[in-house]
Amino acid sequence: MIFLGPPGVGKTHLAVALSLEALRRRQKVKFTTAAALVSSLAEAERIGTLARRLSVFCGPALLVIDEIGFLPPDAHQANLFFQVVSRRYEQGSIILTSNKSYGEWAEVFSGDAVIAAAILDRLLHHSTTIAIKGESYRLKDKRRAGLIGKGEATAD
């Protein structure tokens, strides 16, 4: 499942809710941000424990990767991200959240359209995409409280 939409519309909230339901059903779940995932894999590769670290992300029944595109990975990190997606393909469930449309994913993955296409090819084969539109719930609350006016602060 892939949740797409602007900041503050509930993508992470929905991913957490689905994670909690999986846990309730006694499934193993791993929740991480995209930046933490690729940073962890790069560090493991540096110290020679990449295979073991990949199993941390590939072992659970459900892997949730939050904030894809928030901090774009470098080309090597994009390759490490691809390794996780490729190893989980048809082996385990993935939930992703992103504020970037699929058309922007080449840019997200260091301008590499080939790796972005390979990632999307595997992710979209058996997935459902939910595109969420609207204004940030956090900003709506600030407007209601009179802390910001209409038209101010269009992003978190």
N, C-alpha and C positions, 0 to 999 in steps of 0.2 A: 504494500500500500504506500502511496506517495501523496503527501499533503503539500500542495503548492499555494502560496499566497503571500501577501505583504506582512510585515511584522505586526504582531499583536492581534491576529485574528483567530488564534486558538489552535494552530497546527501542533505545537508541542503538547498542549493540553490534551488533545485527542490522542496523540502518540502515547502519552503517559497513561491515559485511561485504557487504551488497548493493551498496554504492557501490564497493567494491574490485573486486567481480566485474564491474560495469559498466565500470570503468576498464580491467580486464584485457581486456575485449572492445572496447577502444578507443572507448568512449563518453565524451562530455564530461559531467562531474559537477560540481555546485555544492553544497556542504554549508554550512549556516548554521543559526543558532538563529532562532527566530521573533522574538525581541527584536532581534537584530542586523539581521535583514531589514527590519523596519519602521523601525528607527532609520536605517538606510542609505537607505531610500526617502524618509523624511521630510527628511533632510538634503539629498538630491539635489533634492527638490522645492523646498526653501528656496533653493538656489543655481541653480535653473533647468536641472537636468540629469536630471530624472525619467525622460524617455523613454530616455535612454542607460542609466540604472541599471536600469530595468525589463528592458532587453535582457540585462543581466548575469544576472538571475534567470530570464528566460524563454528564453534561448538554449540552454543545455545540454540534452542528451537526458534527464538525470535531475537533479532538484532535490530535495535532502533538507532538510527544515525540522524541526529538533529543538526540543523543549521548548515545544510549543504549550500555552499556559495557565500556564506558569511565571511569566512577567511579563506580565500582561494588557496589551494595547495600549489606548491611548485610542481614541475614536471615529474620529478621522481616520486613525490608524495602522491600525485595523481595515479601513477603506476601502482603504488602500494594499495591505494583505494580500489583500483580495478582488481587487484589480486583477491581482495576480500569479496567483492561482488561476484567475481568469477567462481571462486571456491564455494560460495553459498548458493550459486545458481542451481535451482531445482533440488537443493539439499536442505534449505532452511528459509524461514520467512524473514523479510526485511521490511521495516517501516522507515521511510525517509521523510524529512521535512526540508523545505527549501523556499526561499523567497525569490528564487529565480525560475523563470519559465524554461522549458526544455530547450528552446531556441538559444538560450543564454548559457547552456551547460558547456559548450566548447570554451567559452570565455572563463567559466568557473574552473575548468580543468586546464589552466595555464595556456589557453588558446589552442589546445590540441583537440581538433575536431574528431580525429580518429579514436582517441581514447574515450572521448565523450560519447561518441556513437557506439563504441563497444560496451560501455557501461550501460547506456540507455537500452541497447538491444537486449541485454540480459535482464535488466530491471523491468522493462515494460512488457516482456513476453507473458508473464503470468500475473501482472499487477493491476490494481485499480488506482487511478489518479483522481484525487479530490482537489479541485481548485476552489479555494476559498477567497471570496472577495469581501471588501468592506473596510471599515475603519478600525484601527487598533482599539481594542477594548480598554486598554490603559489610557489612551488619549481621550476616549469618550468619557471616562470617569473624571479626568482632569477638567474637561469642558463643563460637565455637570456641576463640578465643584466651583466653577468660575475661575479656575487657575490659569486657563488659556482660552483665548477667544477662537471663534470659528475661523478656519483658514490658517491658524498658527500651528506649528509643529506637525508637519504631515508625516513624520516618521519617528520611531522610538529613538 
